[in-house]
Amino acid sequence: MDDTLRPLARSLREAPVVDRDGYEYFVHGVTDGVPPIEPDVLRAVADGIRERVDMDAIDTIVAPEAMGIHHATALSLATDTPFVVVRKRSYGFEDEVAVHQETSYGESELHLNGVEAGDRVLLVDDVFSSGGTIRAVYAALEEADAELVDVVVVLRRTDTDPPELPVTVTSLLEVRIEEGAVVVE
């Protein structure tokens, strides 16, 4: 692990694990906004993404509501790249793209606005587990005729079956839950 991500790894080892209908879910500032996200952790996330993505090739950062927002905000401020939030509610705009999202612990509708045809997009999210959010946002970006340049997640769960996706997903850290605790790989 590179030194940039040490604050993130340290904080993950202290995260509590809860049961959500048979799915072991860890609670962390990066994934839930609880407990508070320390600035050094958020900075580590933004720096880790910048080390892995050519931000000069990106026009717009796209982040799904809610837990991708703070990562996109930190990255946007660090790179002067605008970002768009894929929302869980419709605004009814003419070019709005609606897609269905299914994850390991729920499902909802997502709505993409503010991305134009030809925009070069970086998709940023908190955790890659089932792939449901990435799959849904990918479909929305395709429908908007945007170019998905890269997908980066802060954490990849390795204790779940990796889903088939039409895109490559880069993660900053890989984690699993073992005996009720988060293990950083």
Contacts in CASP RR format, 6 or more apart in sequence:
PFRMAT RR
TARGET T0000
AUTHOR 0000-0000-0000
METHOD contacts of the structure
MODEL  1
MDDTLRPLARSLREAPVVDRDGYEYFVHGVTDGVPPIEPDVLRAVADGIR
ERVDMDAIDTIVAPEAMGIHHATALSLATDTPFVVVRKRSYGFEDEVAVH
QETSYGESELHLNGVEAGDRVLLVDDVFSSGGTIRAVYAALEEADAELVD
VVVVLRRTDTDPPELPVTVTSLLEVRIEEGAVVVE
1 9 0 8 1.000
1 173 0 8 1.000
1 184 0 8 1.000
2 48 0 8 1.000
2 51 0 8 1.000
4 44 0 8 1.000
4 47 0 8 1.000
4 48 0 8 1.000
4 51 0 8 1.000
5 44 0 8 1.000
5 48 0 8 1.000
5 172 0 8 1.000
5 173 0 8 1.000
6 44 0 8 1.000
7 38 0 8 1.000
7 40 0 8 1.000
7 41 0 8 1.000
7 43 0 8 1.000
7 44 0 8 1.000
8 30 0 8 1.000
8 41 0 8 1.000
8 44 0 8 1.000
8 45 0 8 1.000
8 154 0 8 1.000
8 172 0 8 1.000
8 173 0 8 1.000
9 173 0 8 1.000
9 184 0 8 1.000
11 28 0 8 1.000
11 29 0 8 1.000
11 30 0 8 1.000
11 38 0 8 1.000
11 41 0 8 1.000
12 26 0 8 1.000
12 28 0 8 1.000
12 30 0 8 1.000
12 155 0 8 1.000
12 173 0 8 1.000
12 175 0 8 1.000
12 182 0 8 1.000
12 184 0 8 1.000
13 181 0 8 1.000
13 182 0 8 1.000
13 184 0 8 1.000
15 26 0 8 1.000
15 27 0 8 1.000
15 28 0 8 1.000
15 182 0 8 1.000
16 26 0 8 1.000
16 27 0 8 1.000
17 24 0 8 1.000
17 25 0 8 1.000
17 26 0 8 1.000
17 27 0 8 1.000
17 177 0 8 1.000
17 180 0 8 1.000
17 181 0 8 1.000
17 182 0 8 1.000
18 24 0 8 1.000
18 25 0 8 1.000
18 26 0 8 1.000
18 27 0 8 1.000
19 25 0 8 1.000
20 105 0 8 1.000
21 105 0 8 1.000
23 104 0 8 1.000
23 105 0 8 1.000
24 159 0 8 1.000
24 177 0 8 1.000
24 180 0 8 1.000
25 105 0 8 1.000
26 175 0 8 1.000
26 177 0 8 1.000
26 182 0 8 1.000
27 34 0 8 1.000
28 35 0 8 1.000
28 182 0 8 1.000
29 35 0 8 1.000
29 36 0 8 1.000
29 37 0 8 1.000
29 41 0 8 1.000
30 37 0 8 1.000
30 41 0 8 1.000
30 45 0 8 1.000
30 67 0 8 1.000
30 71 0 8 1.000
30 126 0 8 1.000
30 154 0 8 1.000
30 155 0 8 1.000
31 67 0 8 1.000
31 126 0 8 1.000
31 127 0 8 1.000
31 154 0 8 1.000
31 155 0 8 1.000
32 67 0 8 1.000
33 67 0 8 1.000
33 70 0 8 1.000
37 70 0 8 1.000
42 70 0 8 1.000
42 71 0 8 1.000
42 74 0 8 1.000
43 74 0 8 1.000
45 71 0 8 1.000
45 74 0 8 1.000
45 75 0 8 1.000
45 154 0 8 1.000
45 172 0 8 1.000
46 71 0 8 1.000
46 74 0 8 1.000
46 75 0 8 1.000
46 77 0 8 1.000
46 78 0 8 1.000
47 78 0 8 1.000
48 172 0 8 1.000
49 71 0 8 1.000
49 75 0 8 1.000
49 124 0 8 1.000
49 152 0 8 1.000
49 172 0 8 1.000
50 75 0 8 1.000
50 78 0 8 1.000
50 79 0 8 1.000
52 152 0 8 1.000
52 170 0 8 1.000
52 172 0 8 1.000
53 122 0 8 1.000
53 149 0 8 1.000
53 150 0 8 1.000
53 152 0 8 1.000
53 170 0 8 1.000
55 79 0 8 1.000
55 81 0 8 1.000
55 122 0 8 1.000
57 120 0 8 1.000
57 149 0 8 1.000
58 79 0 8 1.000
58 81 0 8 1.000
58 120 0 8 1.000
58 121 0 8 1.000
58 122 0 8 1.000
58 149 0 8 1.000
58 150 0 8 1.000
59 81 0 8 1.000
59 82 0 8 1.000
59 119 0 8 1.000
59 120 0 8 1.000
59 121 0 8 1.000
60 81 0 8 1.000
60 82 0 8 1.000
60 83 0 8 1.000
60 84 0 8 1.000
60 114 0 8 1.000
60 115 0 8 1.000
60 119 0 8 1.000
60 120 0 8 1.000
60 121 0 8 1.000
60 122 0 8 1.000
60 146 0 8 1.000
61 72 0 8 1.000
61 75 0 8 1.000
61 76 0 8 1.000
61 81 0 8 1.000
61 82 0 8 1.000
61 83 0 8 1.000
61 84 0 8 1.000
61 121 0 8 1.000
61 122 0 8 1.000
61 124 0 8 1.000
62 72 0 8 1.000
62 83 0 8 1.000
62 84 0 8 1.000
62 86 0 8 1.000
62 112 0 8 1.000
62 115 0 8 1.000
62 121 0 8 1.000
62 122 0 8 1.000
62 123 0 8 1.000
62 124 0 8 1.000
62 137 0 8 1.000
62 141 0 8 1.000
63 69 0 8 1.000
63 71 0 8 1.000
63 72 0 8 1.000
63 83 0 8 1.000
63 84 0 8 1.000
63 85 0 8 1.000
63 86 0 8 1.000
63 123 0 8 1.000
63 124 0 8 1.000
63 125 0 8 1.000
64 85 0 8 1.000
64 86 0 8 1.000
64 101 0 8 1.000
64 110 0 8 1.000
64 125 0 8 1.000
64 133 0 8 1.000
64 136 0 8 1.000
64 137 0 8 1.000
65 85 0 8 1.000
65 86 0 8 1.000
65 87 0 8 1.000
65 88 0 8 1.000
65 110 0 8 1.000
66 88 0 8 1.000
67 125 0 8 1.000
67 126 0 8 1.000
67 127 0 8 1.000
68 124 0 8 1.000
68 125 0 8 1.000
68 126 0 8 1.000
69 85 0 8 1.000
71 124 0 8 1.000
71 125 0 8 1.000
71 126 0 8 1.000
71 154 0 8 1.000
72 83 0 8 1.000
72 85 0 8 1.000
72 124 0 8 1.000
73 83 0 8 1.000
75 81 0 8 1.000
75 83 0 8 1.000
75 124 0 8 1.000
76 82 0 8 1.000
76 83 0 8 1.000
81 122 0 8 1.000
83 124 0 8 1.000
84 112 0 8 1.000
84 113 0 8 1.000
84 114 0 8 1.000
84 115 0 8 1.000
86 110 0 8 1.000
86 111 0 8 1.000
86 112 0 8 1.000
86 137 0 8 1.000
86 140 0 8 1.000
87 110 0 8 1.000
87 111 0 8 1.000
87 113 0 8 1.000
88 108 0 8 1.000
88 109 0 8 1.000
88 110 0 8 1.000
88 111 0 8 1.000
89 111 0 8 1.000
90 96 0 8 1.000
90 98 0 8 1.000
90 109 0 8 1.000
90 111 0 8 1.000
91 111 0 8 1.000
91 113 0 8 1.000
92 111 0 8 1.000
93 113 0 8 1.000
95 113 0 8 1.000
95 114 0 8 1.000
95 144 0 8 1.000
96 111 0 8 1.000
96 112 0 8 1.000
96 113 0 8 1.000
97 111 0 8 1.000
97 112 0 8 1.000
97 113 0 8 1.000
97 140 0 8 1.000
97 143 0 8 1.000
97 144 0 8 1.000
98 109 0 8 1.000
98 110 0 8 1.000
98 111 0 8 1.000
98 112 0 8 1.000
98 140 0 8 1.000
99 109 0 8 1.000
99 110 0 8 1.000
99 112 0 8 1.000
99 136 0 8 1.000
99 137 0 8 1.000
99 139 0 8 1.000
99 140 0 8 1.000
99 143 0 8 1.000
100 107 0 8 1.000
100 108 0 8 1.000
100 109 0 8 1.000
100 110 0 8 1.000
100 136 0 8 1.000
101 107 0 8 1.000
101 108 0 8 1.000
101 109 0 8 1.000
101 110 0 8 1.000
101 132 0 8 1.000
101 133 0 8 1.000
101 135 0 8 1.000
101 136 0 8 1.000
102 130 0 8 1.000
102 132 0 8 1.000
102 136 0 8 1.000
103 129 0 8 1.000
103 130 0 8 1.000
103 131 0 8 1.000
103 132 0 8 1.000
103 133 0 8 1.000
104 129 0 8 1.000
104 130 0 8 1.000
104 160 0 8 1.000
110 133 0 8 1.000
110 136 0 8 1.000
110 137 0 8 1.000
110 140 0 8 1.000
112 137 0 8 1.000
112 140 0 8 1.000
112 141 0 8 1.000
112 143 0 8 1.000
112 144 0 8 1.000
115 121 0 8 1.000
115 141 0 8 1.000
115 144 0 8 1.000
115 146 0 8 1.000
116 144 0 8 1.000
116 146 0 8 1.000
117 144 0 8 1.000
117 145 0 8 1.000
117 146 0 8 1.000
118 145 0 8 1.000
118 146 0 8 1.000
118 147 0 8 1.000
119 144 0 8 1.000
119 146 0 8 1.000
119 147 0 8 1.000
120 146 0 8 1.000
120 147 0 8 1.000
120 149 0 8 1.000
121 141 0 8 1.000
121 146 0 8 1.000
121 147 0 8 1.000
121 148 0 8 1.000
121 149 0 8 1.000
122 149 0 8 1.000
122 150 0 8 1.000
122 151 0 8 1.000
122 152 0 8 1.000
123 134 0 8 1.000
123 137 0 8 1.000
123 138 0 8 1.000
123 141 0 8 1.000
123 148 0 8 1.000
123 150 0 8 1.000
123 151 0 8 1.000
123 152 0 8 1.000
124 152 0 8 1.000
124 153 0 8 1.000
125 133 0 8 1.000
125 134 0 8 1.000
125 137 0 8 1.000
125 151 0 8 1.000
125 152 0 8 1.000
125 153 0 8 1.000
125 154 0 8 1.000
126 153 0 8 1.000
126 154 0 8 1.000
126 155 0 8 1.000
127 153 0 8 1.000
127 154 0 8 1.000
127 155 0 8 1.000
127 156 0 8 1.000
127 157 0 8 1.000
128 134 0 8 1.000
128 153 0 8 1.000
128 155 0 8 1.000
128 156 0 8 1.000
128 157 0 8 1.000
128 169 0 8 1.000
128 171 0 8 1.000
129 156 0 8 1.000
129 157 0 8 1.000
129 160 0 8 1.000
130 160 0 8 1.000
130 163 0 8 1.000
131 163 0 8 1.000
131 165 0 8 1.000
132 163 0 8 1.000
134 151 0 8 1.000
134 153 0 8 1.000
134 165 0 8 1.000
134 167 0 8 1.000
134 169 0 8 1.000
135 163 0 8 1.000
135 165 0 8 1.000
135 166 0 8 1.000
138 148 0 8 1.000
138 151 0 8 1.000
138 165 0 8 1.000
138 166 0 8 1.000
138 167 0 8 1.000
141 148 0 8 1.000
142 148 0 8 1.000
148 167 0 8 1.000
150 170 0 8 1.000
151 167 0 8 1.000
151 168 0 8 1.000
151 169 0 8 1.000
151 170 0 8 1.000
152 169 0 8 1.000
152 170 0 8 1.000
152 171 0 8 1.000
152 172 0 8 1.000
153 169 0 8 1.000
153 170 0 8 1.000
153 171 0 8 1.000
153 172 0 8 1.000
154 171 0 8 1.000
154 172 0 8 1.000
154 173 0 8 1.000
155 171 0 8 1.000
155 172 0 8 1.000
155 173 0 8 1.000
155 174 0 8 1.000
155 175 0 8 1.000
156 169 0 8 1.000
156 171 0 8 1.000
156 173 0 8 1.000
156 174 0 8 1.000
156 175 0 8 1.000
157 174 0 8 1.000
157 175 0 8 1.000
157 176 0 8 1.000
157 177 0 8 1.000
158 174 0 8 1.000
158 175 0 8 1.000
158 176 0 8 1.000
158 185 0 8 1.000
159 176 0 8 1.000
159 177 0 8 1.000
159 178 0 8 1.000
173 184 0 8 1.000
173 185 0 8 1.000
174 184 0 8 1.000
174 185 0 8 1.000
175 182 0 8 1.000
175 183 0 8 1.000
175 184 0 8 1.000
175 185 0 8 1.000
176 182 0 8 1.000
176 183 0 8 1.000
176 185 0 8 1.000
177 183 0 8 1.000
END
